[in-house]
Amino acid sequence: MAEPVVLRRQEGAVAILTINRPKKLNALSREVFTLLGEHLKSIAKDTKNIGCVLLTGAGRAFSAGNDIKGDTPSDDLAIRVIDQIETLPQPVIALVNGMCYTGAFEVVAACDIVLCCEKNAYFCDTHAKLGIVPTWGGNFRLPRRVGLAQAKKIFFTCKEISPIEAKEIGLVADIAPEGKLLEMGLELANDICKQSRVSVMRQKMMINTAWQHTIKQSIDILSPRKFHPGHEFTFKEAASKL
């Protein structure tokens, strides 16, 4: 029996999702997006037991991008699942263990934090080379991560981005030594899980809301008069725990 195209396992409060099509360089098929969406839906409902998610690829690639020669996903499906990543209550950390091309780049742009390995990881957007444009939201999300000029450079030149350059422009938070990417990801995820889960999830929502609106709109939307994030304890009680 063939393995699922997306594997899921859990270590403590950390869910690990692995795109599992190594022979196809983890190309993003309709089946991949469908199963990934199902896992994300389940994880979103289990905030009690899951505090963070790691997303990676099997083998030598994170993902080569859209499965344009096979089981190509519809734009509607891809957009919906990528939005699930971005709006998932728990933080999602991408572990880029190899090539991250085009459609996969759009997936990574929706993750909260990106880590990559020092030797084999590289990023590239090839839409312009193929004569098409991004349709899964990458051209809206990437400028917010790396700035307008860097995003345009990435989209217009189709050049590969090394781990060092990716960190310099703010795409990647940290670079793991060879063979240590999962270890680094788990360490970061566990650090997140040690904090107040309610606070982390609410802060993720507030930060994402701020990105999608002007500062004035965000303040108005998130004003205590209209929205109260809730606290597990009072500030005095929180201070007593420090």
N, C-alpha and C positions, 0 to 999 in steps of 0.2 A: 504494500500500500504506500502510495506516494505521500511524502510529508506535506503539510499545509504550506502555502506560499507565504504565510506570515506566522511565525512562531511566537508563542507567548509563554513566559515563565515569570516567576516572582521570587525575589530575594528580599525577605523582610517586608518592608512597606514600599518596595520599588518594583514596578512592573517593567519587564524588558520585552520589547517588541522587535522582532528581527525579520526583515524582508528576506525571504528564503527562496531565491531563484538564482543561486550562484552561477549556474551554467549559462544563464542569460544576463549575467552581471546585474541581477536584481531589477531588471526592467519592470517598469510600473504598468502592470496589466490591469484589465478590468477586475480580474479575480483578486489581485493584490489590494486594490483600493476597496473592494467590497469587504474583504475579510478584515482589513485594517480598520475600516469604519465600524464593523461589528465589535471588534475588540475595544475601540475607543468609546463606543456607546456603553459597553459593559463597565469599563474603567471609570467613566464619568459618574456612574451610579454607586461606585464603591469608594467614596472618599474616606470612609472609616478605616479601611484596610490598605488603601493605596495612596501614598502621599506624593509620588513622583513617578515619571515614566522615562525610560531610556528607549530611543529609537535608533536602530542600526541596521546594517546589512550583513548577510552571510557571505563568507569568502573574501575575495579581494576587492570588492566594490561596495560602496554604500548603495548606489544605484546609478545605472547608465541613463536613467530618464524614462520618458514615455516609451511604451512598447509599440512603436509605430509599425513594426513588421509582424506583429502577432495579435494578441488579444487587446487591442487598443481600447482604453477606457473612454467613455464620453466625457466631454468637458464638464457637464453638470455633475457627474459622479466625482471626478477629481476635485472640483471646486468645493463640493460638499464635504469631502473627507479632509481636505486640507484645512477647511474652516473648522472642522471638529478638532484638529490638532491645536489650532490657535485658540479656540474657545474652551478647550478642555479645562475643567476646574484645576486639575493638578498641573504643575510645571512639566513641560516636555523638553528633554535634553537630547539633541541629536548627537550621535557618536559617528562621525564620518571617518570610516576605516579605510577608504579608498576613493575611487572616482565618484564624483557627485556632479552629474551632468544635467543641464537643461531642466527637464521636468522635476528631477530630484532636487535641483537647486531651489525650485519653487516650493517644494515640500519643506526643505531646511529653513527657508526664509520665514516659515510660519511657526517654527519651534522657538521656545523661549530662550534657550541657551544652546550654543553649538561648540562641541569639542572635536578635535581631529587628531589623528596620529601624525607623527613628525615626518615619516618617510613616504608613505604611499598615498596619502590623501591629497586631492586637488579638486578644485571647483571650476566649472566652466559653464557658460550659457551659450548655446549654439543656435538660438532662434534666428539671428540675423544671417548666419551662414546657410541655414536651410531655407531662408526666404519667407519665414513666418514670424509671428509675434507671440509673446507669452499670453496664454489665455487662462492660467490657473491662479493669477494674482501676484506672481513674482515681481512684475514690473511696478506694482504698487507697494509691496512689502519691502523689497530690497533697498530702495532709497531711504526708507526710514531706519534701516539698520546701519547702512554704510555711508549715507549722504548722497546727494543728488549727483555730484560729479563722478564719484567712484562708481555708482550704479550705472550711469551712462557709459562709462568706460568699459565696464564689464559687459553690458548689453551690446554695445556698438562694435567692440573689437573681437569678441568671441575667444579671447585669450585665456589660457589656463591660469588659475590663481593658486600659488603655493601656500602651504600652511603658514609660513612666516608672513607673507603678504596678507593673507586672510585675517591674521591676528592684528596686523598693523592697521587695517581699515575698519576693524571692529566687527567683522563677520564672525570670527571665532573668538571664544573667551579664553581658551587655553589649548596648548598643544601637548599631547602625551608622548612620552618616549615610546620607542618601538615595543609592542607587546603589552603596553600598560593602559590602553585606551579604556577598556571596560573597567579596569580597576579605578582609574581616575573618575569615570562616569559614576560608578557606584559610590565612591567617596563623596562626590559632590551631591548626589541624590540623597544619600544618608544624612549629610549635613542639613539639607533642606527639610528632610523628614523629621529632624529633631526639633524644628521650630513649631510654633503654633500653626497647625494645618489650616485653621479658619483664617488666620491672618495672611498666610502665604497665598491662599486661594483668592481671598478678597483683594489683596494687593495686585495679583496678576490681572484680575478683572479690571481694577481701577487703572492700572498702567495701560492695558490694551484699550480701554475706553478713551484715555487721554490721547493715544496715538490716532484715534479715529475721529477726533473732534478738535476744535480750537481749544486753547487753554480756557477761555471764558466759558465755552460750552461745557467743558469737562468739569469745571468748578461748579457750574450750575447743576449739572446732572448728578454729581457726586456730593453735593452740599448736604451736610447733616440734616438740613430741613427737609430734604427730599429722599435721602438715602442714608441709612445707618448701617455700617458694615457689621456691627455686632462685635462683641468681645467675649472671650472665654472667661475673663476676669477683669476687674478694674485696674487702672494704671497703678494704683497703690499696691494692689496684690501682685501685679506683674513685677513692680520694682523690688518687692520683697523676695522674689525668686531669683534675682540677679546675684 
